[in-house]
Amino acid sequence: MAAAHIERDDAGQAVEGFTEDDAQDLLDSWSVSESNALFAAAWQAQQITRASTVELGKD
């Protein structure tokens, strides 16, 4: 989940943000269904190909 999260400053530069420990804390504190949904969303974000990013407007 931390790999799927990119935090940016006002200038658009990537900055350190969501860590693996932060992700684990969420998974440990949320209900099973919520944590599964969060993990699935992060996993899905990592499965997008370059071709599909144009369709999503992330070029």
C-alpha positions in Angstrom: 0.0 0.0 0.0 2.8 2.4 0.8 4.2 1.8 -2.7 0.9 2.7 -4.3 0.8 6.0 -2.4 2.8 9.0 -3.7 2.6 12.2 -1.8 3.6 15.5 -3.5 4.4 19.0 -2.3 2.9 22.1 -3.7 5.4 22.1 -6.5 4.5 18.6 -7.5 7.7 17.0 -6.2 7.4 13.6 -4.6 8.0 13.7 -0.8 8.2 11.1 1.9 4.8 10.4 3.2 2.9 7.1 3.8 5.2 4.5 5.1 4.9 0.7 5.4 4.4 1.2 9.2 1.5 3.6 8.4 0.0 1.0 6.1 0.3 -1.8 8.7 -1.3 0.4 11.4 -4.3 0.9 9.1 -4.6 -2.8 8.3 -4.3 -3.6 12.0 -6.9 -1.0 13.2 -9.5 -1.2 10.5 -12.1 -3.9 10.1 -11.2 -6.9 7.9 -13.5 -5.8 5.1 -12.2 -2.2 5.1 -8.6 -3.3 5.2 -9.2 -5.8 2.4 -10.8 -3.1 0.3 -7.9 -0.7 1.0 -5.3 -3.4 0.1 -7.2 -4.4 -3.1 -7.4 -0.7 -4.2 -3.6 -0.3 -3.7 -2.9 -3.6 -5.5 -5.1 -2.6 -8.4 -3.3 0.7 -8.7 0.0 -1.2 -9.2 -1.5 -3.3 -12.0 -2.3 -0.4 -14.4 -0.2 -0.5 -17.5 1.3 2.6 -19.2 -1.3 2.3 -22.0 -4.1 2.6 -19.6 -2.7 5.6 -17.7 -3.5 7.8 -20.8 -7.1 6.6 -20.7 -7.2 7.6 -17.0 -5.6 11.0 -17.6 -2.5 10.3 -15.7 0.1 11.1 -18.4 
